[in-house]
Amino acid sequence: MIPEAMSAALAVEDVAVDLGGRRVLHSVGLSVDRGELVALIGPNGAGKTTLLRTVLGLIRPATGHITVEGRPARPGRVPVGYVPQRHEFAWEFPISVAGVVMTGLTGRLGLARRPGAAQWEAVADALDRVRMTGLADRPVGQLSGGQRQRVLVARALALRPSVLLLDEPFTGLDMPTQELLSALFTDLAHEGRAVLMTTHDLLNALDGSDRIALLNRTVVATGTPTRLAADPDLWVRTFGVGEDSALLRMLRAAA
């Protein structure tokens, strides 16, 4: 058991995952505390999205345990908000921005119940956090890429979760939207949420996260951005790059 797991909002303990008869994650140990933003970094195919889906309870681990606020991770039964990659959502579906955000509450409501005032208030609050209130009635098919990303974030926030999972939230976004969302994620952590974010944006991770976890089928290392940036061997082990790679040059410049 990882030492801090008992008090962590999210605790992943010795988790292994098999997909298609192949072990894609093994011996994963990771925790995220309330008030902490952790960046999960690794190469393509390292298992980052698989780990998020396992935390959500969508994939059953072969071994190990995952708890959220001390309870086993199961779909719809733990206070977890999830922001998937944008391509995973059917943007051509004829639905409004507010309607998409409300879908984040479907699991809690059940299919038979109609949303009431409390649910619509949660939707309004979430849209306000991502500065999309004025577009609540717009069809989602008319949105830009950055607006779509903000809608997915609002859908996760409508649950008012204690743990927030973000899968590559900055991919393909312009700089103003990246800055808006980065500030929002920092604020959410400061408000007491546990935030776990996969990202290929290393500069953003180094600058904006409290802690970084390097993942390549298992957790290679965790630590503050300053500590990990100063240890190039960890990045070589994670990414399999050479000593003169652009990645290491960037880390040296950031250290």
HELIX and SHEET records of a PDB file:
HELIX    1   1 PRO A    3  MET A    6  5                                   4    
HELIX    2   2 LYS A   48  VAL A   55  1                                   8    
HELIX    3   3 ARG A   86  GLU A   88  5                                   3    
HELIX    4   4 VAL A   97  THR A  103  1                                   7    
HELIX    5   5 THR A  106  LEU A  109  1                                   4    
HELIX    6   6 ALA A  117  ARG A  129  1                                  13    
HELIX    7   7 THR A  133  LEU A  135  5                                   3    
HELIX    8   8 VAL A  140  GLN A  142  5                                   3    
HELIX    9   9 GLY A  145  LEU A  157  1                                  13    
HELIX   10  10 MET A  175  HIS A  190  1                                  16    
HELIX   11  11 LEU A  202  GLY A  208  1                                   7    
HELIX   12  12 PRO A  225  ALA A  229  1                                   5    
HELIX   13  13 PRO A  232  PHE A  239  1                                   8    
HELIX   14  14 ALA A  246  ALA A  254  1                                   9    
SHEET    1   A 4 ARG A  22  VAL A  32  0                                        
SHEET    2   A 4 LEU A  10  LEU A  19 -1                                        
SHEET    3   A 4 THR A  63  VAL A  68 -1                                        
SHEET    4   A 4 ARG A  71  PRO A  72 -1                                        
SHEET    1   B 6 VAL A  80  VAL A  83  0                                        
SHEET    2   B 6 VAL A 163  ASP A 167  1                                        
SHEET    3   B 6 ALA A 194  THR A 198  1                                        
SHEET    4   B 6 LEU A  37  ILE A  41  1                                        
SHEET    5   B 6 ARG A 211  LEU A 215  1                                        
SHEET    6   B 6 VAL A 219  GLY A 223 -1                                        
END                                                                             
